[in-house]
Amino acid sequence: MSPTQWDLPPELCCRPMAFVALTGLDVTYNAIHRAIWDAFCANRRADRVPISFKVLPGDHEYPKCRTKRTSYEWYIPKGILKTGWMNKHLNLVPALLVLFYELDWDDAVWKEKQSECATKVEIVRTSLQGRNTKVAVVLIQKKTPLPPGEDLVASERAASLCNACDLSGKSLFVLPHTDHLVGYIIRLENAFYEHAQTYYYTEIRRVKSHKEFLNKTTHQLLFVRHQFKIAFFSELKQDTQNSLKYYRTAYSLVHELRTHETNMLEIKTMAGFINYKICRLCFQHNTPLDAIAQFRKHIDLCKKKIGSAELAFEHTAWMSKQFQSFGDLFDEAIKLGLTAIQTQNPGFYYQQAAYYAQERKQQATHLCAHEASVSYPTPDHLETPSGALDFYGQRAWRQGHQSIDPPHMEKEKGGILALQMKEKDVPHSELIIALLSNAVAQFKKYKCPRMKSHLMVQMGEEYNHAKDYTKALKLLDYVMCDYRTERWWSLLTSILSTALRCSYLMAHIKDYITYSMELVGRASTLREEQKSRIEKNLIKVLMNEVPEAEPDCDQASAKAAQALWSDRMSLAGSNEFTIEVQDYVPFVQCKAKFLSPSFHVDDPVQLHVYLRADCPHPVRFSKLCVSLSNQEYNQLCVVEEPCKSQDILEASSQENMCLVPGKTRIYSFKFVAKTEDVGKKIEITAVDLMLGSDNGRCVFLNWRGGGGDAASSHEALLAARSFKSRGRVPEQHVEWDTVSIQASTMIISRIPKISVQLSHEPPALNNEMYRITVSIQSNEETVTKDVKLTAGLKPGQDANLTQSTHVTLNGLEMCDESHPALLPDIAIGDLQPGEKVEKCLYVRCVTTGARIFLFHVAYALSTKVEGKDITCRCHKDETVTIETVVPFEVAVKFVSTKFEHLDRVYVDIPFLLMTDILSASPWPLHLVTSQLQLAPTMAAMDQPQSQVEHVVLQTGECASECFSLQCPPVLNGTSSVASGQYLISWKRKSWCADAPVVTTVTTLPHVMVETIPLYVHAELPSFGRVRESMPVRYHIQNRTGLVQDVEMSVEPSDAFMFSGLKQVRLRILPGAEQEMLYNFYPLMAGYQNLPQLNISLLRFPAVSGQLLRRFLPSRIFVKVHLQCLAKARFVQYTTDCCPMDRVSHLSCRSLQFIQSDHGPLGCISDQSSPCMS
Amino acid sequence: MAVCIAVIAKENYPLFIRSVPVQNELKFHYTVHTSLDVVEEKISAVGKAMADQRELYLGLLYPTEDYKVYGYVTNSKVKFVIVVDSSNTSLRDNEIRSMFRKLHNSFTDVMCNPFYNPGDTIQSKAFDSIVSAMMVQAS
């Protein structure tokens, strides 16, 4: 876009930098000069000093300096700031002029060169007459200079050159043209920068000095001008803090100026400039809040300064520009690292700028509505002799004029007219849209989606005004759905109305229909008559006629649109539209539902479609069709009526096809599902409603799935909460909100009329062939064909169960690994009505635990549904959980011949193996037999025979067996040996004789076998008798290959007297046996401890007497002497009278006394415990 | 006094909206709608843990050239928005707060009405009169 009157001048917007002019450089033809120039200006990085360089010829003419005013007494300023001033100091008047001159210290013609240089200096001095511009000379030298002070010739010649050129020593520089050019240049420019700073400092001082000559009445403008200049020079000097201070003073001075219509524009223009500078510096100083505060103040001060009412658009244009440039500044600051927030970002300023631009447009259309006869005034009052203004913000036809009234009324009118005519050509919409889209970009960045949508609506409306309907519709369409989902119907209606207008003006039929549909519907907040008008238009379009023009369209556009519509109408084809209404809120609502979430295949599937119109007039449709996921059914779900009468509004002869506003209409469909669809889902994929007719124009409203639209889900939610829904609704009347969509249904198989019963005796016993009897009875009325039974472990359980479960139909043999866990499709054949079939199934469970068994009976059956023959497959499942338990537990122990527990056995010494079989089964168990399979490391003492053969165990009963065994010698002293296996064959008692016998194997535990060096065994009678001698013989065997020294002693006992060797020391040869004979003479009856035999081996101290004693009986039962029996009654009496504790405390001696006097005590000993040996 | 008062449902659709210069109703609707951006941001800025102690009054949402928009969010996320003319400098923060409190009380009464469905637009006369009392009297 070309710069307009309102754009800020570029010299204001740039960052002021010290201006240094370079002369004497021939950058075109001299390579060295070129290199120097490039080093100055190419690739200047931010860390270089801020200087703008310019190469000027030696005889360049600089702006002439006016003669300095000595007094301001009669001076009346013509304006605030000259338009050329900023540019002059930025680009025309240098702060420092640098003359480059090629001269070496040892130049042959030094004198001549020196004077030539002096002449050149003189020339530039003259051209800068009156300016404070500094002059400096740089000597370009070929040689590297010596360190200062060493080159005497150089210092002498430098002094003479300074003298000749009238330069101070600080203004003469040497630039050796060597490798380190850039380094020298940087040092040079730093020196230049200092000179420039001094220059601007003096300039500031100079301007400040004017102040004392000014008076407040006539020189108000100068106060502003001077402050501005000081601030600007400070900026050039890079003293931004002070510069900001001066600009602030200037700003307050501007507002102190007397304002009237003639100078309002000038004041506002300057205020805008200064405000821009202040805001810019505030952002630069990273004080954005100051910038915002300043801007707010500026706007508040200037908002009301409208100026001439005839040029009101100028004020809004200026305001718009103020906001826009502040937005630009803000945005620029953000790019440099400032963080903005949601509520304070450039978007707001662009938005406001757009508002003012819109206002400007309105004012312009209002103020510039000249009649066609009014032409642009001649002569052009906007022309100035120079083509530009002298002062910022003044009128071209009265420049420099500062009094309150315009000097020339005629000129004034002409000027205003010219401005108004020009304003007419401004592309307002373009400006507004650009600003809005700037704002949109900002709001997008700062998470304001609604603000963004709002601005996009405005953009759309602006495009509509600019007659760019396509773009307008694109934008409006984009935001419409946001407003729809947020349910702001008032806003949606307004957008839709605009969109409808656009689509009308473009004669865009499909869009027109879509927008109308929604505007007529329930989401629209339009009044009834508006809706009625739109609906009538909609019907016209459906009948292929031209609709009425939308209101608020201008005449010309409406006329053009009419023509477009007529063209569209005459065109054949493209008269069929499908509108997906799911995402809109159309004027016809639709809900479709299957009456049940599932249907049996022998029941007809029922489907209802509910329709309701929300428009003001009844509407007729010509076709309603439902599409289902299986398209074969689609033809069964159609309602159609060839539309004969032209008028859709007329009530139809068949009321069926007419939707009355506010009334719910139900269309029901019924069809028989195909048998292939059993187990499948049938879904409603779409519902289509055809409006219009084939010969006019037809529009399909298409609902995906089971209907509903953008608003319906929320309505359903509200209805669910509503107290109204709890009230009773009269029959037949359907409350629309209570209808819920059911878009899919399952087709499930027919209910089987067959009974499957299981009989069995749980729990199953581990490893047995568990019998389950399945009885199947048909309750169908016709023959069931092809009955099949699938039985066994239910799939989907633990994988290990499949391995450990075996199913068979043959109950006579044990089944093994080869049998499956599930027997599929056991053919049973056909079943007549009422017929019953039984099937036995045997299950072997190898492991314990619960299992689920499945019995699945499937069959086919012919039946009639709605007069249609179908063959349905039915099936019935029966499951049962069966627990498997162990039938019995086997406990095994090793005991000595004395029935003492053994933790180890001894070589060649007999011991006993005892087994206990404890029944855990709830059913009686028949133990068929048992068998001991000994390992080679064990030997039976005799032929072991089962002692439990044909024993029947009830629950909790225990059967025991006992085997006498012996271990052959082992190699080394001690080792653990295997014992063998114990086999038990059993079955349930209840089962028939030919049922297979289950053999359960129990592995016997390992046992420790030990060799002992000495074996002792006693030979004694099974019982003794009081006072009758009994012989006891001890055999002592040496089982080693060594001669054993044995010490033996017999301890005395209270119960016995004995004869024999009381203590003896023997020597037993290897393998030999020694026999010791004793005669024991029992003194007391009952169980008596034998006198203890102590044996100690001198060679094997490890083999203790205690160990050896285990082989010997420790006590013996002593019977009463026959003669004593007569006295027994008396003893009974004594013991009854004598408390037991006292008896126990009697000493043995006294007992002996009692015994001797009153006979034996055998009658009170416990004789109930049997002796097994 | 307010120029526009609005009650917005938890799901951000309007339950009640009333503005003084009736001819420019749409503009106020847009103003209220766009202010929801700031409301949402302010609610989400308060962490979940702090949600219980959150102040209901959100303060000035954003200033436009002509209006000031204030916000208030109940614990059930129903939003109240009051738009005040920028030139009306007599209104202090405290007064805005008390306006919101009054509005909230009246809204609670509406909710307590057994015949009112939560989520429906508010059509209560009592609420209407409370709102009218807070509005600038149309001249």
Interface residues (C-beta under 8 A of the other chain):
Chain A: I299 Q342 T343 F348 Q352 Y355 K447 C448 P449 R450 M451 H454 V457 E486 R487 W488 S490 L491 S494 H714 L717 L718 R721 S722 F723 K724
Chain B: E11 N12 Y13 P14 I17 E25 L26 H29 Y30 H33 T34 L36 D37 V38 E41 L61 Y62 T64 E65 P114 F115 N117 P118 G119 D120
